[in-house]
C-alpha cells in the first residue's frame, strides 16, 4: 500500500494490530459537518455496528441502517438505545434498499463491496430533492500521490493508535469486526465513474487510505 520498506511495513502491521483504532469513525464528525443541522430521514448503507447511524440520529427524525451481515446488524441493535430513532435491517445493497426516499444517505467503507456505478445510481434514486449523499470509500493506490499519502499515513496511523489506546494493547473495536475486502478501483477511475452518475460530485483523497464523495440532489 505504500513505498515503505517491507520490514518497516511488517513492524507497523504488528504494532497497529496491538493498538487498533477505527479509521472510518475518524471521519464521522467530518461527515456530520457536510449535513444540515436537522433533517427528516437518513439511510446509512453498510451500517456495521451502527456508530454512524446513532450519530445521524442526533440530527435526524428517523435513521435506517442497512447491512448485509446479520451478525453485525444484530450487534448494532444491541448497542442502540431503545429510545433512539434508529432501526437496522439486513439487506443487500443496492438491490435491497427499502423503496423510500431519504434526506441524507451515507455509505462508509462499503461501496467497494458493491457494483460502483449501480450503487451510486441507486443512491441517487433514493435521495430526496435537496438531499445529501456522503460516501467515505477506499481506493486501490496506483498514482504517485496515492503512494505518497500512504507513506505519510503509515507512521501517523501508528501514532494515532498509540495515543488513542494510551499506549496499551487493545482488542479491535466492535466496528472493526465486520467482514472486509480490499478495494479494486483506482481513485481516478472512481472520480470518472462517479461524475458520470453524479454530475458535480466533489471527491477528494484523504489520509488513512480513504477518499470522500459529497453530492447534493437538486
C-alpha positions as CSV (number, residue, x, y, z in Angstrom):
1,X,0.0,0.0,0.0
2,X,3.0,2.3,0.5
3,X,6.6,2.7,-0.7
4,X,7.9,2.0,2.8
5,X,10.4,-0.9,3.1
6,X,8.9,-4.4,3.7
7,X,10.4,-4.8,7.2
8,X,9.0,-1.4,8.2
9,X,5.6,-2.4,6.9
10,X,5.6,-5.7,8.8
11,X,6.6,-3.9,12.0
12,X,3.9,-1.3,11.6
13,X,1.3,-4.0,10.9
14,X,2.2,-5.8,14.2
15,X,2.1,-2.5,16.1
16,X,-1.2,-1.5,14.6
17,X,-2.7,-4.9,15.4
18,X,-1.8,-4.3,19.0
19,X,-3.1,-0.7,19.0
20,X,-6.2,-0.7,16.7
21,X,-8.4,2.2,16.0
22,X,-11.3,2.8,13.6
23,X,-10.2,4.8,10.5
24,X,-13.9,5.2,9.5
25,X,-15.0,6.6,12.8
26,X,-12.2,9.2,12.5
27,X,-14.3,10.7,9.7
28,X,-17.8,10.5,11.3
29,X,-17.7,14.1,12.6
30,X,-16.5,15.3,9.2
31,X,-19.5,13.6,7.7
32,X,-21.8,15.4,10.1
33,X,-20.3,18.7,9.0
34,X,-21.5,18.1,5.5
35,X,-25.1,17.7,6.6
36,X,-27.9,20.1,7.7
37,X,-28.3,20.7,11.4
38,X,-31.7,18.9,11.2
39,X,-33.2,16.7,8.6
40,X,-36.1,14.2,8.4
41,X,-34.8,10.8,7.3
42,X,-31.4,9.2,6.8
43,X,-30.2,6.0,5.3
44,X,-26.8,4.5,6.3
45,X,-25.6,1.8,3.8
46,X,-23.1,-0.7,5.3
47,X,-24.1,0.4,8.8
48,X,-22.0,-2.2,10.6
49,X,-22.1,-1.8,14.3
50,X,-24.3,1.3,14.0
51,X,-21.8,4.0,15.2
52,X,-22.6,6.5,12.4
53,X,-26.3,5.7,12.4
54,X,-26.5,6.6,16.1
55,X,-24.7,9.9,15.3
56,X,-27.0,10.7,12.5
57,X,-29.9,10.1,14.9
58,X,-28.8,13.2,16.9
59,X,-29.9,15.3,13.9
60,X,-32.5,13.1,12.1
61,X,-36.1,12.3,12.8
62,X,-35.5,8.7,11.7
63,X,-32.5,6.7,10.6
64,X,-32.4,3.3,8.8
65,X,-29.1,1.3,8.9
66,X,-28.7,-1.4,6.2
67,X,-26.0,-4.0,6.2
68,X,-25.7,-7.4,4.5
69,X,-24.2,-9.1,7.6
70,X,-26.9,-10.3,10.0
71,X,-24.4,-10.8,12.8
72,X,-23.1,-7.2,12.9
73,X,-26.7,-5.9,12.4
74,X,-27.8,-7.8,15.5
75,X,-24.9,-6.3,17.4
76,X,-25.9,-2.8,16.1
77,X,-29.4,-3.3,17.6
78,X,-27.9,-4.4,20.9
79,X,-25.7,-1.2,21.1
80,X,-28.5,1.2,20.2
81,X,-30.7,2.7,23.0
82,X,-34.3,1.7,22.6
83,X,-35.4,5.4,22.5
84,X,-33.1,6.3,19.6
85,X,-34.9,6.8,16.3
86,X,-32.8,4.2,14.6
87,X,-33.7,0.9,13.0
88,X,-31.4,-1.7,11.4
89,X,-32.2,-4.2,8.7
90,X,-30.2,-6.9,7.0
91,X,-30.3,-6.5,3.2
92,X,-28.0,-6.5,0.2
93,X,-27.3,-3.1,-1.3
94,X,-28.1,-1.7,-3.8
95,X,-31.0,-4.0,-4.8
96,X,-32.3,-4.5,-1.2
97,X,-32.6,-0.8,-0.3
98,X,-36.1,-0.1,1.0
99,X,-38.1,1.9,-1.5
100,X,-38.5,5.2,0.4
101,X,-36.6,8.4,-0.3
102,X,-34.2,9.9,2.2
103,X,-32.9,13.4,3.0
104,X,-29.4,12.0,3.8
105,X,-27.7,8.9,2.5
106,X,-24.3,7.8,3.9
107,X,-22.1,5.0,2.9
108,X,-18.9,4.4,4.8
109,X,-16.2,1.8,3.7
110,X,-18.9,-0.2,1.9
111,X,-19.2,0.9,-1.7
112,X,-16.1,-1.0,-2.8
113,X,-18.1,-4.2,-1.8
114,X,-20.8,-3.2,-4.4
115,X,-21.0,-2.6,-8.1
116,X,-19.9,1.0,-8.0
117,X,-21.9,2.8,-10.7
118,X,-25.0,0.7,-9.9
119,X,-24.7,1.6,-6.3
120,X,-24.4,5.3,-7.0
121,X,-27.3,5.2,-9.3
122,X,-29.4,3.5,-6.6
123,X,-28.4,6.1,-4.1
124,X,-29.3,8.9,-6.5
125,X,-32.8,7.4,-7.0
126,X,-33.4,7.1,-3.2
127,X,-32.2,10.6,-2.4
128,X,-34.9,13.2,-1.9
129,X,-34.8,16.5,-3.7
130,X,-32.3,18.7,-1.9
131,X,-30.8,15.7,-0.1
132,X,-27.2,15.0,0.5
133,X,-25.1,11.9,-0.3
134,X,-21.8,11.4,1.6
135,X,-19.5,8.4,0.7
136,X,-16.3,7.5,2.6
137,X,-14.6,5.0,0.5
138,X,-11.4,3.0,-0.2
139,X,-9.5,3.0,-3.5
140,X,-6.6,1.0,-4.9
141,X,-3.4,3.0,-4.8
142,X,-2.0,3.5,-8.3
143,X,-0.6,7.0,-8.6
144,X,2.5,8.7,-7.0
145,X,0.1,10.8,-5.0
146,X,-1.6,7.7,-3.6
147,X,1.7,6.2,-2.5
148,X,2.9,9.5,-1.0
149,X,-0.3,9.8,1.1
150,X,0.1,6.2,2.1
151,X,3.7,6.8,3.2
152,X,2.6,9.8,5.2
153,X,-0.3,8.0,6.8
154,X,1.6,4.9,7.9
155,X,3.5,6.5,10.8
156,X,0.6,8.8,11.7
157,X,-1.6,5.7,11.8
158,X,0.7,4.0,14.3
159,X,1.0,7.2,16.4
160,X,-2.8,7.7,16.5
161,X,-3.4,4.1,17.6
162,X,-0.8,4.6,20.4
163,X,-2.4,7.8,21.6
164,X,-6.0,6.6,21.4
165,X,-5.2,3.4,23.3
166,X,-3.0,5.3,25.8
167,X,0.0,3.1,24.9
168,X,-1.8,-0.1,25.9
169,X,-2.6,-3.1,23.7
170,X,-6.3,-3.4,23.0
171,X,-8.8,-5.5,21.2
172,X,-10.3,-4.3,18.0
173,X,-13.4,-2.1,18.3
174,X,-16.7,-3.8,17.5
175,X,-17.0,-1.6,14.4
176,X,-13.8,-3.3,13.1
177,X,-15.2,-6.8,13.3
178,X,-17.3,-6.7,10.2
179,X,-16.0,-8.5,7.1
180,X,-13.7,-6.5,4.8
181,X,-12.2,-6.8,1.4
182,X,-9.5,-4.7,-0.5
183,X,-10.6,-2.0,-2.9
184,X,-10.1,-2.8,-6.6
185,X,-10.8,0.6,-8.2
186,X,-8.2,3.3,-8.5
187,X,-9.1,6.9,-7.4
188,X,-9.0,8.3,-11.0
189,X,-11.5,5.6,-12.1
190,X,-13.7,6.3,-9.1
191,X,-13.7,10.0,-10.0
192,X,-14.6,9.4,-13.6
193,X,-17.4,6.9,-12.9
194,X,-18.8,8.9,-10.0
195,X,-19.1,12.1,-12.0
196,X,-20.8,10.3,-14.9
197,X,-23.5,9.2,-12.5
198,X,-23.5,12.3,-10.2
199,X,-22.5,15.4,-12.1
200,X,-20.8,17.9,-9.9
201,X,-19.9,15.4,-7.2
202,X,-17.0,16.5,-5.0
203,X,-14.3,13.9,-4.5
204,X,-11.1,14.2,-2.5
205,X,-8.3,11.8,-1.4
206,X,-7.9,11.6,2.3
207,X,-5.4,10.4,4.9
208,X,-5.6,6.8,6.2
209,X,-6.4,5.2,2.9
210,X,-9.7,6.9,2.3
211,X,-11.5,9.2,-0.1
212,X,-14.7,11.2,0.3
213,X,-17.5,11.9,-2.1
214,X,-20.2,14.5,-1.5
215,X,-23.2,15.1,-3.8
216,X,-26.4,17.1,-3.4
217,X,-29.6,16.2,-5.2
218,X,-31.2,19.2,-6.9
